[in-house]
Amino acid sequence: MVMPSWTDPKLGTMKRAALWLVTVVKEDGVFTKEDVKQAFPGVSQADRRVRDLRDHGWQIDTNREDASLGPHEQRFVKQGEPVWEPGRGTRPSTSITQTRRREVLARDGHFCRSCGIAPGEVYAGTYESAQIDIARRVVRQPDGRETTELVAECNRCRVGGRGSVTDLGSMLNRAEALSGLERRMLAGWMEQDRRDFSGAETFWADYRSLPAESRAKVREALKPPAE
């Protein structure tokens, strides 16, 4: 099928925006809201129609997903559904409303469910502060269906988790294989939504981060005294 021109005024704005991204910006290209305005002069909410493409599988990142982008830049990462084709681009919008956003953030404790960082907290070894937003996570159900669920994640984890699929069926199978003691222990952690580490576990994590020479000294100090 021949791809229509993005300048065709008979097409809807979202379809024209999709064609503009594919033929002008191209994948991995960076653009701004000002670029959209210049491409579609006099067209109201053209930038919003670009955002609507995300609901049809298009990946368009902002600096929340891609830290290398400026505050006004967006990157066209990957094409989704060819919305300009007949019968395409008509499914209901799945945009996240502000109300739903607040609900998910409150439910997830206002921190990143992947790494645990809180909003405004600085990443270790950097001067970069974490931003918490809502990510769409693909979950493979036990019956093989794939659904999309919402989760709070920081800007780094959203980028790292792109394209990943959570296998819920596999986790449920692993849960069945746990012993009674392990189930009770996990149930306690889940009830509190936290895990308290023992002194030995905390010590082990610190030990693992030491240079080799220091690890050797710690190992020597922990040797039982000679009888």
N, C-alpha and C positions, 0 to 999 in steps of 0.2 A: 504494500500500500504506500502510495506517494505521500510524504509528509507535507502538510499544508504550510503556508507561509505564516510566520508569527505576526506579520503586518496586516493580515486579512481582517478587516473590521467586522466581517460577518460572524467571526468566531467570538465566543465569550472571553472575558478577560482572563480567567484562569487558564483556559486552553492556550490563549496567546502567550501568557506568561510562561507556561511550560515549554512551548516551542521556542521562546526567546532564550530560556535557560539552556536548552539543548543546542541551539544553533549559534547563539551569540556568546553567552557566558561559557558554556561547555563545562563538562564534568571537571571538578577540582578548581574551577574558576571562582574568583572572589568578586562580589558586587556589593553595592550599597543601596540604601533606600533612594538616594538621589539618582542613581543609575536607573532604577525602576521608574521614577518620575519622568526622567528624560526619554525613556523608551516608550512610555505610555502617557504622553502629555494630555492633560485634560480628562484623564480617566480616573474617576474617584475610587479610592480603596484598592488601587492596583497592588500595593505592597501586601495588603491583606489577602488578596487572591494568590499571591506567591506563597504566603504562609499556609493557605488552605491545601496546597499541594502535598504537605506532609501527611494529610489524612488519606492520601492515595499512594502512600509508600515512597514518596520522594524524600530524600535526606538532604536537608538544607540546614547547615549548622550556623549558630551564632557564636559569640565569644563565651557563652555559657557551656557549649559543648567543645569548642576548639579555642584553647587559651591563646593560640597564636594570632587570632583575629582581633582587630580593633573593635571598640564599642559600637561602631556604626557599620561594621562589615559583616557579610554573610558568605558562606562558602557552599556552592552547589556541589554536593558530594556524589550523589547517585540518583539516577532517574528511576522513577517508580512507574505506576500505571500510565500508559499513553493516553492521557485524558482527552486528547483531540480526536481520537477515533470514535465512530458512532457507537452509542451505548455505553461509553466509558465516562468516568468522572462524575457519576450521578448518585453514588451511594451517600447516605446521610453523613454529615460531618461528625467527627469524633474529637473535635477540639475540646481541650480541658478548660472548663469555666473557672473563674476565680473562686467561686464557692467550692467547687470540687477540689481545686488546688489546695485550699485551706483545710478541707476535710482530710485529704491524704497526708498533708504535712503534720496535722495534729495527731492522726492515727499512728504515724510513723515516728512520733516523738520529736519532730523538728531536727533530726540529724540523719546523716547518710546511712542507709541500711546496709551498704556494702562495706564501708571502712570505719563507720562510727564517728566521723568528724562532725563537729557542730558548726552552724553558720557563723562566719567571722573568725573561726579558729584558723590559725596559721599552719600550713603543711610543714611537717618536720624538715628542717634544713633549707627552708625557703622563706621568702617574705610574702608569699601568695596566700591570700585568705580564701577560705572555702565558701562557695555559694551553694545553697541547697535548693533544688528545684525538683520537678516531677519528671520521672523517666517512664517511658513505656517499655515494659518487659514482656517478651514473648515467652509463654509458658506452655510446654507440651503436656497435655492432660493424660491421665492413665489410659484413656481410650484412643490416644494418638492425635486427637484434635489439638490445634495450636490456638491459644487465646492470648489476648494482650491485656496485661494488668498494669496498674499504676503503682509506683514505688518512689519514695524520696531518695534522691542520690545527689552527691556533690558533683561539681563540674568535671572533676577528674574521672570519677567512676562512670559517669554517663558516657564519656568518650571511650574509656576502656571497655565498656560493656556493649558497645555497638555491635549488633548482629548476633549476640549470644542468645542462646535459648536455654531456659531453665527446664529440666526434665523432672516434673513433679512425680510422675509415675515411678521413676527410679528412686527418688527420695522416700516415697511411701513403701516401696519394697525393702529398702534399707531399714526403715523404721520397724518393719515386721520382724526383721532378723535380730533386733536388739534384745539383750537380756532384760529381765525385770528390773535389775539394779540400774542399768543404763537408762531405761525408760523413765524411772522415777527421778533420776538425776537430771535428765533433759527436761522433764516436765517442770521441775523446780526452776530451772533456768528460764524456760519459756514463760512461766507464770510471772516472774519478776522482770522478764525481758532484759536480763543481764546475767553475766557469769562472773562470780568472784573467784579470782585465781588464788591458789594456795601460795604460801611463801616459797615453796620449792619450784612451782611453775614460774613465778615471777623471776626467781633467781636464774632459772634455766634460760628464760628469754634474754635476760641481761648478759648471761655468760655467752650465749650464741653470738652476741653482737661484738664481743671483744676481739682484739687482734690475737694472732696465734700465740705470741709470747705470753700475753696476759692469761689466755686460756690455760696454758701449761702451768702457770703459777697457781691458778685456782684449783686445777686438778690435783696438784701436789698438796695444796693445803687441805683438801678434802679426803686425802688418803687416810685410812684408819691407822692409828699409832701401832708401831711394831710391838709385838708381845715379847 
